Amino acid sequence: MRARTRLTLCLAALLVAGCGGGGSGSDPIAPPASCDVADRKVWLRDYMRAWYLWAALGPSPDPVPFGSIDDYFPALLYGGGGTVPADRFSRLESTESYRRFYDEGRTLGYGLSVAGLEVEGRPDLPLRVRHVEPQSDAAAQGLQRGQQIVSLGGRPASELIADNDYEALVPDSEGEQLALVVRDGAGERAVTLTAAVYPLTPVPAEALLTSPGGRRVGYLMVKDMIGQIDAPVTAAIARFAASGVDELVLDLRYNGGGRVSVGRTLASVVDPARTAGEVYARLRYNDQRAGDYDQTYRFEERPGLGLNRVFVLAGARTCSASEQLIHGLAPFVEVVLVGDATCGKPVGFLPRDDGCGTTVSAVNFDSVNARDEGSYYDGFAPHCATADDLDHPLGDPAEGLLATALALA
């Protein structure tokens, strides 16, 4: 489809409707001599010098003046230059939390996400519920997408927006409680959420739909690129194939990434006859590691849909492995992005446990596709700019992003 034709259709559609981590190999850096703060800081400096993608460019200050690894780590990060911006992705997290999420498919939390990005700097606007994890306490308490948050932890929503502070939604331990007031068509009500470890639902929505033009469309939302998506995605694709879908809509608007291998598996179902065995992504490490660790991921041969086009619903939370899926498919099939610009993370991690309860997720590699294209630090711009529609459930054909994709199908 020519760009001008697509733009015309996009504008028409808008009127009708009202875009990770994971490598392999052994690590020659020995763990810290002890879990004493001084030894951990020295180990962190040595690890970054050996494994950080920007090891030759990043600062490497003396660890002695820093009181903890949490203080020291930011001082080791690349500050940006030229076309590569400062590192905003590297982080430290508890090893328990990391393993729980990526290995077990579980997380600690209340299960409530709000649309903070959408109202950033606008405390005059309402703060609304963006997503509720189905197996969380938030779901058990009846919270739903689209409800308005009146207050969290005793603080009015306008104050939270003005301070851009939603830390109250991130508990430190099980059993913590959060009091909030929500408003919907039935009025206001007070709710108390209790933090717990709950199973993630990485594929929260799926549907077989019909476009306004009469085409059969499979809709699939994937929220996390973790291994637990395999069974529900396989089942959904089998249903789509049996129904003879003409189009596929992948909803990645809230997909912050995950494992490269999982994104590759998902991408492989679009048109396996065309992509199987082709390059999905090449991971490129720093000069010290390139010879042993540079890695090529290829599309898998697996049952799929045989489509030469895929619609991807995307936005600022579409990041890392989900952007890699978009980029990896682009040389082989038409990828139509609907929504907002993606986050711009063409880099990933090979997370390393320091043996003292902390996992270091420092940027270890950048990623290019089969055309050797990468460096998409500005993200991918949508073909059809459409706002997230909190007035409708995910998977509802009337929801703004999905309605736009259906109108284009």
C-alpha positions in Angstrom: 0.0 0.0 0.0 1.4 3.4 -1.0 2.0 5.8 1.8 -0.4 8.4 0.4 -3.2 5.9 0.1 -2.6 4.6 3.6 -2.7 8.2 4.9 -6.1 8.8 3.2 -7.5 5.5 4.6 -6.1 6.4 8.1 -7.8 9.8 8.1 -11.0 8.1 7.0 -10.6 5.5 9.7 -10.1 8.1 12.3 -13.4 9.8 11.3 -15.2 6.4 11.4 -13.7 5.4 14.7 -14.4 8.9 16.2 2.6 0.9 17.0 14.2 -7.0 26.1 16.6 -8.8 27.3 17.9 -12.2 26.8 21.2 -13.5 25.5 23.2 -16.6 26.4 26.7 -17.7 27.4 28.9 -18.0 30.4 30.2 -14.9 32.3 33.9 -14.7 33.0 33.4 -12.1 35.7 33.6 -13.8 39.1 31.0 -12.8 41.8 32.0 -10.3 44.4 34.5 -11.4 47.0 31.8 -10.9 49.6 28.5 -9.1 50.0 30.2 -6.3 51.8 29.3 -3.0 50.2 32.9 -2.2 49.3 33.3 -5.5 47.5 30.0 -5.2 45.7 30.9 -1.7 44.4 34.2 -3.0 43.1 32.5 -5.9 41.4 29.9 -3.6 39.9 32.6 -1.3 38.4 34.5 -4.3 37.0 31.3 -5.8 35.5 30.4 -2.6 33.8 33.9 -2.2 32.4 33.7 -5.7 30.9 30.0 -6.0 29.9 28.4 -2.6 29.5 27.6 -1.8 25.9 29.1 1.7 26.3 32.0 0.5 28.4 34.5 2.5 26.3 32.4 5.7 26.7 30.7 5.4 30.1 32.2 7.0 33.2 34.0 4.7 35.7 34.5 6.7 38.9 36.2 5.5 42.0 33.6 3.6 44.0 34.9 4.7 47.5 32.9 7.9 47.8 29.6 6.2 47.1 27.7 4.8 50.1 25.9 2.0 48.3 25.6 0.2 45.0 22.3 2.1 44.5 24.2 5.4 44.8 27.1 4.1 42.7 25.2 2.5 39.8 23.9 5.8 38.2 27.4 7.2 38.2 28.5 4.4 35.9 25.9 5.0 33.2 26.6 6.5 29.7 25.7 10.1 29.6 24.9 10.2 25.8 26.5 11.8 22.8 25.8 12.2 19.1 22.8 10.2 18.0 22.8 7.9 21.0 21.0 9.5 24.0 21.9 9.0 27.7 21.2 5.5 29.1 17.7 5.6 30.6 17.2 1.9 30.7 19.8 0.2 32.9 18.6 -0.6 36.3 19.1 -2.7 39.5 16.4 -4.8 40.9 16.0 -7.6 43.5 16.9 -11.0 42.2 13.8 -12.4 43.9 11.6 -10.0 41.9 13.4 -10.6 38.6 13.1 -14.4 38.9 9.5 -14.3 40.0 8.6 -12.2 37.0 10.6 -13.8 34.2 10.9 -17.4 35.4 7.6 -17.9 37.3 5.3 -15.4 35.6 4.3 -13.8 38.9 4.7 -10.4 40.4 4.2 -8.6 43.7 1.6 -5.8 43.6 -1.9 -4.6 43.8 -2.6 -5.2 40.1 -3.6 -1.6 39.3 -2.1 0.6 36.6 -3.2 4.2 35.9 -2.9 6.4 32.9 -0.3 8.7 34.3 1.5 9.3 31.0 -1.7 10.5 29.4 -2.2 13.3 31.9 1.5 14.2 32.6 1.7 17.9 33.6 -2.1 18.3 33.5 -3.4 18.0 37.1 -6.7 19.5 35.8 -7.5 16.3 34.0 -8.9 13.1 35.6 -6.6 10.3 36.5 -8.1 7.0 35.3 -7.5 3.3 35.6 -5.6 2.0 32.6 -5.3 -1.7 33.3 -6.3 -4.2 36.0 -4.4 -7.5 36.3 -7.2 -10.2 36.2 -5.7 -12.3 39.1 -4.8 -9.4 41.4 -6.6 -7.9 44.4 -7.5 -4.9 42.3 -9.6 -7.2 40.1 -11.1 -9.0 43.1 -12.2 -5.6 44.5 -14.0 -4.9 41.3 -11.7 -2.2 39.9 -12.0 -1.7 36.1 -10.4 0.1 33.2 -11.7 3.6 32.8 -12.7 4.3 36.4 -11.5 7.6 37.7 -9.0 7.7 40.6 -10.1 10.3 43.1 -7.3 9.7 45.6 -4.5 7.2 46.4 -3.2 6.8 49.9 -5.0 9.9 51.0 -3.5 12.1 48.3 -5.8 13.6 45.7 -5.3 12.6 42.1 -4.4 16.2 41.1 -1.5 16.1 43.5 -0.3 12.8 42.1 -0.4 14.1 38.6 1.4 17.4 39.5 4.2 15.5 41.2 4.2 12.7 38.6 4.3 10.3 41.6 2.6 6.9 41.5 5.0 5.1 43.9 2.1 4.2 46.1 1.1 1.7 43.5 4.4 -0.2 44.0 4.4 -2.0 47.3 7.6 -3.3 49.0 6.1 -6.4 50.6 3.1 -8.7 50.7 0.3 -7.5 53.0 0.9 -3.8 52.5 -2.4 -1.9 52.0 -3.4 1.0 49.8 -6.6 3.0 50.4 -8.1 4.7 47.4 -11.3 6.3 46.2 -12.6 5.6 42.7 -15.5 7.1 40.8 -17.6 5.7 38.0 -21.2 5.8 36.8 -22.4 4.4 40.1 -20.7 7.2 42.1 -17.7 7.1 44.4 -16.5 4.3 46.6 -13.6 3.7 48.9 -11.5 0.6 48.3 -8.6 -0.9 50.3 -6.2 -3.0 48.2 -3.8 -5.6 49.8 -0.5 -6.3 48.1 0.1 -10.0 47.1 2.1 -12.1 44.8 -0.2 -13.1 42.0 0.1 -14.8 38.6 0.5 -12.5 35.6 -2.0 -12.7 32.8 0.3 -11.9 29.8 -2.4 -12.5 27.2 -5.4 -10.6 28.7 -7.6 -10.2 25.7 -8.3 -12.1 22.5 -11.2 -11.9 20.0 -12.4 -12.9 16.5 -13.9 -9.9 14.9 -15.2 -8.6 11.6 -14.0 -5.4 10.1 -16.4 -2.8 8.6 -15.3 -4.0 5.2 -16.3 -7.6 6.1 -12.8 -9.0 6.7 -12.2 -11.6 9.4 -9.8 -10.3 12.0 -8.0 -12.0 14.8 -7.2 -9.7 17.8 -4.6 -10.6 20.3 -3.3 -8.6 23.2 0.1 -9.5 24.6 1.2 -7.6 27.7 4.5 -9.2 28.7 7.1 -11.1 26.6 7.5 -13.9 29.1 7.4 -17.7 28.5 3.9 -18.0 29.9 2.4 -16.5 26.7 3.3 -19.6 24.7 0.2 -21.7 25.5 -2.4 -18.9 25.2 -0.8 -17.6 22.0 -0.6 -21.0 20.4 -4.2 -21.7 21.2 -5.3 -18.3 19.9 -3.4 -18.6 16.7 -4.9 -22.1 16.1 -8.4 -20.6 16.5 -7.6 -17.7 14.2 -6.2 -20.1 11.6 -9.2 -22.4 11.8 -11.5 -19.4 11.3 -9.5 -18.3 8.3 -8.7 -14.8 9.5 -7.7 -12.3 6.8 -5.9 -9.9 9.2 -4.2 -10.0 12.6 -4.2 -7.2 15.1 -1.4 -7.5 17.8 -2.1 -5.2 20.8 1.3 -4.3 22.3 0.3 -0.9 23.7 1.2 -2.0 27.3 4.0 -4.4 26.4 7.2 -3.2 28.0 9.2 -6.0 26.7 10.8 -9.2 28.1 12.7 -12.0 26.5 14.0 -11.7 22.9 13.2 -15.4 22.3 9.5 -14.9 23.3 9.1 -11.9 21.0 10.7 -13.9 18.2 8.2 -16.8 18.7 5.3 -14.4 18.6 6.6 -12.7 15.4 7.0 -16.1 13.8 3.2 -16.8 13.6 2.4 -14.0 11.2 3.8 -15.6 8.0 6.0 -18.6 8.8 6.3 -19.6 5.1 7.9 -16.2 4.4 10.0 -15.8 7.5 11.0 -19.2 8.9 14.8 -19.3 9.1 15.3 -15.6 8.2 17.0 -13.2 10.5 14.8 -11.8 13.2 17.4 -9.9 15.2 21.1 -9.6 15.6 22.4 -8.7 19.1 25.6 -6.8 19.1 27.8 -6.6 22.2 30.7 -4.3 23.0 34.1 -4.8 21.3 35.3 -6.9 24.2 32.4 -9.4 24.0 31.5 -9.2 20.3 33.4 -12.2 19.1 32.0 -14.6 21.7 28.6 -13.1 22.4 27.1 -11.5 19.2 24.1 -13.5 18.5 21.6 -14.0 15.7 18.0 -14.9 16.4 16.1 -16.4 13.4 12.3 -16.7 12.9 11.0 -20.1 14.0 9.1 -22.6 11.8 5.8 -23.0 13.5 2.1 -23.0 12.7 0.9 -19.6 11.7 -1.5 -17.5 9.7 0.2 -16.8 6.3 -0.5 -13.1 6.4 1.5 -10.5 4.6 0.4 -7.7 6.9 0.0 -7.2 10.6 -1.6 -4.3 12.5 0.2 -3.4 15.8 -1.5 -1.3 18.4 1.3 0.6 20.1 2.3 3.6 22.3 4.8 5.0 24.7 4.7 1.8 26.8 5.6 -0.4 23.8 9.2 -1.0 24.5 12.2 -3.2 24.0 11.3 -6.8 22.9 7.9 -5.5 21.6 9.6 -2.9 19.5 12.1 -5.5 18.4 9.1 -7.6 17.1 7.9 -4.6 15.0 11.4 -4.0 13.7 12.1 -7.7 13.1 9.0 -8.2 11.0 9.3 -5.0 9.0 11.7 -6.5 6.3 9.3 -9.3 5.5 5.7 -8.2 6.1 3.8 -4.9 6.2 3.6 -3.6 9.8 0.9 -1.0 10.3 1.3 0.9 13.6 -1.8 2.4 15.2 -1.7 4.5 18.4 1.3 6.6 19.5 5.1 6.5 19.1 6.8 3.7 20.8 9.4 4.2 23.6 12.6 3.9 21.6 14.7 1.1 23.2 16.9 -0.7 20.6 19.0 -2.1 23.3 18.7 -5.0 25.8 20.2 -6.8 28.8 21.9 -10.0 29.7 20.8 -9.7 33.4 23.4 -10.7 36.0 22.8 -11.8 39.5 25.5 -10.4 41.8 25.1 -13.2 44.3 24.0 -10.8 47.0 20.3 -10.4 46.1 20.6 -7.9 43.3 20.2 -8.4 39.6 22.1 -6.0 37.4 20.2 -5.2 34.2 22.7 -3.0 32.4 22.5 -2.4 28.7 24.7 -5.2 27.2 23.8 -5.1 23.5 22.0 -3.2 20.7 19.7 -4.9 18.2 19.4 -4.7 14.4 17.1 -6.5 12.0 17.7 -8.4 8.8 18.6 -5.2 7.0 21.1 -4.2 9.7 18.9 -1.4 10.7 18.7 -0.2 14.3 19.3 2.8 16.6 15.6 3.6 16.8 16.0 5.7 20.0 13.2 8.0 19.0 10.8 5.0 18.8 8.6 4.1 15.8 6.0 6.7 14.8 2.5 5.4 14.2 1.0 5.3 10.7 -2.3 6.3 12.4 -2.1 8.4 15.5 -4.9 7.4 17.8 -5.3 8.0 21.6 -5.8 5.1 24.0 -9.5 4.9 24.6 -10.2 4.3 28.3 -14.0 4.4 27.8 -14.0 0.8 26.4 -12.5 -2.5 27.5 -9.5 -3.9 25.7 -10.7 -6.1 22.8 -13.9 -4.2 22.4 -14.2 -3.4 18.6 -15.4 0.1 19.6 -12.2 0.9 21.5 -10.3 3.6 19.7 -7.1 1.9 18.7 -8.7 -1.3 17.7 -11.6 0.5 15.9 -9.0 2.3 13.8 -7.2 -0.9 12.9 -10.5 -2.6 12.0 -11.4 0.4 9.8 -8.0 0.0 8.0 -8.3 -3.8 7.6 
